[in-house]
Amino acid sequence: MTFSGPSWTRTSGVGACHFVLTGGQTQFHPALGVETLLAARGAPPGNLGPEARAAHMLCRTTRLSVADIAAQLRLPLPVTRVMLSQLLDAGALHIASAPYHPSDTAILEKLLAKLHEL
């Protein structure tokens, strides 16, 4: 069986490739929901791998969600979230729109009031 990604092809060890891609990091930024929109900031750092560079380039022209970036790069969502966290920490990306948090009752109350008006 052959697995392929945007810049590598392996016949085995896909998990090892993801480990290398994230530098062994497994935790991601808590604000990175699948619907979080990201945008690029300036030029990409020179030490980026091909996948991280591709993610940065995708976000230069338009704001993209974490899920869209993962799909376009053909990477698993958890791996993409770790990689994007690293780009956030490096200042290469910024959060353009944070995910909705259901605990924000003010928004829900406004929505309910508008629905009652209908």
Buried (B, 14 or more C-beta within 10 A) or exposed (E): EEEEBEEBEEEEEBEEBBBEBBEEEEEBBEEBBEEBBBBBBEEBBEEBBEBBBBBBEBBBEEBBBBBBBBEBBEBBBEBBBBBBBBBBEBEBBBBBEEBEEEEEEEEEEEEEEEEEEE
